[in-house]
Amino acid sequence: MSILFVLLMFLLIMSISYLRRPQEVQKAELPARPKFPRIERELGFEIPQGYCFHPGHTWVSKESPENARIGLDTFVSGLVGGIDRIETIAPNRWIRQGQKFATIHGAGTSIDMLSPVEGVVTAVNSEVVQDPTLLARDPYNAGWIAMVKSPDLALNQKNLVQGPMIAPWMQNSVTRLNAMLTQLAPAYAQDGGVPVRGLLQQLPADLRQNIVKELFLS
């Protein structure tokens, strides 16, 4: 009788452990929310300190020597205006630096966004997929898109815009945008500063495509 009791207790403990295990694994896999970066305003742009930027206007924030978080900068969300939907690369996929990792839909167009680093996607921000407005409301914190395990993170960062070069680079993007507008659509050209929010959706389709190709490299 005692042997039967011991066997029943063993089976009960194993059953409880099995039922609890998936929840514990799931919690362990969920990445913690990033620390809110220190933001400094330079040349009229809000610059998150410690972030590096790809020329196609995506950013990377180092979480550890081989892990990073990636997303879109304010230039993207500002120019596009309302982002209606975002499609992201699936977890456990390898991406190269400069390869598409997400597609945003808004302003009557679709824009492929390029990864600032190379590595394996370890997590995707489900909150931003369900609520794409986070890309504009909190682009450098809650609006992150994916986590990447990047063995060559330090090497990848050398190919990116960083430190004191970020603000002049963003200003150059505005200058290039205004030059295109002055040449192709003078009525929409600006005197300078940050572009009018949602400007892209006000432009003809062919001009939108030219701007996307020029500024987002896609």
N, C-alpha and C positions, 0 to 999 in steps of 0.2 A: 504493500500500500504506500509506503514511504517513497519507494522508487517511482511509482506512478505520479505521486505528488511533485517530486523533484522534476520529472520530465514535463509535467504540465506547466510548472513555474518557468522552466527554461524556454518552452515554446511561447509563453506569454511575454517574456522579456524580449525574445527575438522578434516577435510580432510588433511590439511597441517600438523597438529600435528601427525596424524596417519602415514603419509608417512615418517616423519622425525624420528619417534620413533625407528624403527628397527636399523637405523644407529647409533643413540645415544647409544642404548643398546649394540650393537656390539663393539663400541669403548670402552665402560666401561668395557667389559669383557676381552679385550685384555690386558695381563699383560705387564707392562713396561719392557724394556730391563734391565737386571741386571747391577748394577754398576761393573765396571771392578775391580777385586780383586787385592790387592797388592800381587805380586808374589816374593817369596824369593827362592834362589837356595840353597839347602841343600843336601849334599852327591851326587851331580850331578843331583838332581831332582828339577823340578820347583814346588814349594808348594804354593798354594793359601792360604793366611792367613785368618783364621776364618772359613774355611771349615772343615767338618768332613767326614770320609771315611768308607765305609762298607768294610769288608774283601774281598768281591767279586769285588773290584775296581770300585765302584760307589761312588759319593759324594753327600753331601747335604749342601746347603747354607741357613741359616736362614734369612727369609725376615721380619718376625714379630713373636710374641710369638707363633702363631699357623700356620704360613704359611712358606713354604720352597720350594726351587728350587732344582731339582736333575738332575744328569748327569753322564757321564763316565769320568774316569781320563785318564791321558796321557799314563799310562802303557798299557791300553787297546788298544788305537788307535795306539800306537807305535808298539806293538807286532803284531796286526792284519795287520797293514799297511793300504791299501785302504779299506774303508768301503763302500760297494756298495749300501746298502739299510738298512733302519731301520724300524721296526714295533714297534708301541708303544701301550700301554694300552689306552683305550678310556676314555675321560673325564667322570666325575661323577661315576667312578668306585672306589671301596674301595680296597686298597692294604695293605698287611701286611708287616712289616719289614722282609726282606729276601725273599719276594715273587717276581716272575718275573714281571717286568714292561715294559721291552723292549727286542727286539731281534735284534741283528745286524747281517748282512750278509756280509761276506768278507773272503778273504784268503781261499776260497774253503770250508768254514764251516759256521754254524750258531751258535751264542752264545746268550744264555739267560742271561740278566743282572738283578741283584736283587736290589730291592728297599732298600735304606738305612733307610727309615722311614715308619711308618704306617699312613694311612689317606686316604682322598678322593682326587682323581686327579681332579683338577679344571681347568687345561689348559695343552695343549700339544703344543710344539714349532713347528709350521707348517714349519718354515724356515729350521729346521734341517731335517725334514722328506723329504722336497723337495731337500735339498742339504746336504747329509750326510757327505760331506767333512768338514763341520763345526765342526764335532766331533773331528777331528784331528787338524784343523787350529785354533780353538778357543774353546777348551773344557770347560773352566771354565767361559765363558762369553756368547757369541752368540751361543755356542754349547750346551746350556742346553736343557734338553729333556722334563721335565714336572714340573708343579707346583702342590704342594700337600698341602691340609689343614690337618694339623696333630695336633689334640688336645693334644697328648702326646709327642710332639716334644722334649721337654727338657728331658723326660725320655728315648726316643729313642736315643738321642745323647750320652747318657752314655754308650750305647752298641757299639759305633763306635770308630774308631781310630782318634785321634785329637791331636792338639798342637805339642809338641816336639816328639811325638811318630810316626808321619806320615813318616818322612824321613827314620828312621830305619826300619819301616814296609815295605816301598817300596823297600828298599835295601834287606830285607829278601825275598821279592817276587822274586827279581833277583837271589838271591842265590839259592832259591828252583828251579827256572827255570834252572839254570846252572847245578844243581845237577841231574835233570832229563835228561838233554841233555847229560851230561857226561856218564850217565849210559846207556841210550837208543840210543843216536845218537851222539857219540863223535865228529864227523866231524863238528857239528853245535855248540859245546860248546864254550863259551867265557871266557876270563880271568876275567871279571868283568865289572862293569859299566852298563849303560843303554843298553838293548838288541838292536840288529840291527833292524832297522825299517822294518816291514813286515816279520820278521823271521818266523812267524807262517805259512805263505803260502809256505815256502820252505820245510816244514817238511812233512813226510808221514802222511796220514790221521789218522791212529791209534794213532800216537804220538800227533797229534794236539788235538784229543779228550781227551787224558790223561792230557795234559797241561790245556785245558779249564776246565776240571773237577777239577783239583788241584788248579788252581789260581783264577778262576772265580766262583767256587762252583756251577756250573750248569751242 
